[in-house]
Amino acid sequence: MTIVAASESLDTGAVTTFPFTTSADASASLRRSFNRLWSDLAPVGRDPRTGGYNRLAFTGVDLALREWFVGEAEARGLQVEVDQNGNQWAWWGTPEAHSVVTGSHLDSVPGGGAFDGPLGVVSSFLAVDALRAAGVAPRRSLAIVNFIEEEGSRFGLACLGSRLLTGAIDAERARGLTDANGCSFADTLKAAGISPLGLGADPEQLARVGVFVELHVEQGRYLMHGGASVGVASSIQPHGRWHFCFCGEGNHAGTTALADRHDPLLPFAEVVSAARHIALEHGAVSTCGRVRVDPNGTNVIATAVDAWFDTRGPTAESVTRVMDDLTRAGTAASDQHGVQLKVTQESSSPPVVFNVPLRDHLVQSLQVAGIDVPILATAAGHDAGILASTVPTAMLFVRNPTGISHSPNEFAAESDCIDGVVALATVLTSLLTARELPARMPVAS
């Protein structure tokens, strides 16, 4: 296989071919490098009982991952910086406007898989190695980024680092976010040596991002069914998160008659059951994966139940309909049991259509290199989706044969991961040597 780059512009034209994996030695070297980086990450945050990963933002595990990021960058002579929101950047070349940026995130959901996020970061470092080995002479700088709190597993808001960078979240709200132990995001940053006073939109840093290309393991089985190891994203379906707070009356589990109870677990249970049926009616999905019961005692009628619902659908209207119906169902069930219900929307991500000229350029560059890739949509959120409102963004997906994600069973074969690195190196070469990049403008959604 060869890396091919458009040498004139984003339009197809003259191309320059850079030898990369044409030799067995080069292929073996890439495999060795991948296995070394992957082995370094494998034990960090892994639960030996389940094999899942607990890599929550700015915990000791995440700080170790951030140190790993710095070490890999410095080993390659890349300039490392931490922006005002805590995101890490490793620069090949001088940090400047209209650079090519790649990368992903290193945090995980509780009990998550190994590939969601880290595969994109590891592949980015290896792609830089490949470009250098091929003698690519970039017209512009390249950065690898590690975005903070992409999963939202600690502070409850997904893609927090990219939302802060773009100004998609108010800085004061971000400072006030708390984790399950009541620790604020502001205090957490302080402990990590980052001033929370600097949080917020960072137009200077954002201006450096000419294009952003994120590689990610597929969270589904489209590529498996299609027989391709790598694909290009077309769009992200809309989704959001809602907090349902059921407030009842705590009491004795043995001495309180059923007729006298105001048990918040009862309407909660009805809403969880209703979510599946309501989502099915609207062609969407709705999931309750996080619950907090207070005081959580075996012989105690609960005082309150906090539940979080994640809802996604093919259109914004379908998501709205699901949550309107679910709220009505929750209100009716709460009234029946003498329980108060408060529903708060914590996040909303509109549908995203990735920059079409950039997407087509990726497909064309890969095709010229002999790599045929399908185009697919996803229902999973990503930092690329947040940046898409202001920066031309694109995504590459690597095949996941099980289709399972956010689980220890998440998987990608080594050969497919190597194909992902080759694909990423191919499109980065093309973008780094192109005469111009897509215009920075809002992407239609």
Sequence and secondary structure as in RCSB ss.txt:
>XXXX:A:sequence
MTIVAASESLDTGAVTTFPFTTSADASASLRRSFNRLWSDLAPVGRDPRTGGYNRLAFTGVDLALREWFVGEAEA
RGLQVEVDQNGNQWAWWGTPEAHSVVTGSHLDSVPGGGAFDGPLGVVSSFLAVDALRAAGVAPRRSLAIVNFIEE
EGSRFGLACLGSRLLTGAIDAERARGLTDANGCSFADTLKAAGISPLGLGADPEQLARVGVFVELHVEQGRYLMH
GGASVGVASSIQPHGRWHFCFCGEGNHAGTTALADRHDPLLPFAEVVSAARHIALEHGAVSTCGRVRVDPNGTNV
IATAVDAWFDTRGPTAESVTRVMDDLTRAGTAASDQHGVQLKVTQESSSPPVVFNVPLRDHLVQSLQVAGIDVPI
LATAAGHDAGILASTVPTAMLFVRNPTGISHSPNEFAAESDCIDGVVALATVLTSLLTARELPARMPVAS
>XXXX:A:secstr
 EEEEESS SSS  EEEEE TTSHHHHHHHHHHHHHHHHHHTTTTB TTT  B   TTSHHHHHHHHHHHHHHHH
TT EEEE TTS EEEEES   TTEEEEEEE    TTB SSTTHHHHHHHHHHHHHHHHTT   SS EEEEEESSS
S TTTS TTHHHHHHHT S HHHHHH B TTS BHHHHHHHTT  GGG S  HHHHHTEEEEEEEEE SSSHHHH
HT SEEEEEEE  EEEEEEEEE   EETTTS GGG   THHHHHHHHHHHHHHHHHTT EEEEEEEEEES  TTE
E SEEEEEEEEE SSHHHHHHHHHHHHHHHHHHHHHTT EEEEEEEEEE  EE  HHHHHHHHHHHHHTT    E
EEESS  HHHHHTTTS EEEEEE  TT   SSTT    HHHHHHHHHHHHHHHHHHHHSS          
